[in-house]
Every structure is written in C-alpha cells, then in structure tokens.
Amino acid sequence: MLREIKEEDLPAVLAIERLCFSMPWSEASFLSELYSPRSIGLLAETNNRIAGYICVSYFEEEAQLLDLAVHPEFRRCGVGRMLLNSVLGDVKKTGCKNIFLEVRKSNSDSIRFYEKAGFSQTGERKNYYINPVENAVIMRLEL
C-alpha cells in the first residue's frame, strides 16, 4: 500500500535511511520536505511495516528526485518501482516536463534501476558526495 509520509512515520523512515546511505538525511531534512508545498513524499507499507519511501520536489516544469530508499528486506520485490511510478504520475499532474536525480557513480544497481525506468545519464557532478568522496551521475527523464 502507498500513502503520504506523515511525521509519525519519521522514526521508521530514518532507520531505513541510515541503513541505506552513508550520508543519511536528518529528521530536519525530512520535515522540511514533508511540509513543503512543492514536495511529494510517499511510502510503501507491507504488513504494517514501512518497506520504502520516496521524496520529490518540483518547481514549474522541473522535478528533482531527492531520496528513494527500500529496506534491504524488501528489495527486488517491486517496491522501488511502485514508488517511482506513483510519484512520476503525481509529478506529471503538476505540469513538470522533466525529472532529474543524482546517484553515486559506483551505485551501478541504482543506475540500472533508473535506466530501466527510462532515465538517461546526462552528466556528472565532481566530488558531489562525501563519506566517501565520489562523483554523482546526473540522470534525467522526460515526462
């Protein structure tokens, strides 16, 4: 089941965030997106457990996929695809024409996931990530 992220979901969301990323978002970052009028935050639940979540911000004709994480126990079960497809539909309704994201250059699984969803690599951001320092691959999908 998909639904909007609520403030009471943040402890579970933050736990997944810490499992998935070397530089996890803070609670303040999630709260900022949660209450932004130009953000979409969805989570996927399975058996009353949060399996994953996605956060996207948008402005005029562009959207930015900010965060997508799936709990390791629920990976390769379609949770990420379901979250991404749902938020892409929501973003289209806002009038966005393109959505962008950055992903670690070494994260080949995520790059393949986004390419299967129709994203293409458009460039790199040098030393975008820290802990460890790494370039980001910029990806874009025309909506």
Secondary structure, 3 states (H helix, E strand, C coil): CEEECCHHHHHHHHHHHHHHCCCCCCHHHHHHHHCCCCEEEEEEEECCEEEEEEEEEEECCEEEEEEEEECHHHCCCCHHHHHHHHHHHHHHHCCCCEEEEEEECCCHHHHHHHHHCCCEEEEEEEEEECCCCEEEEEEEEEC
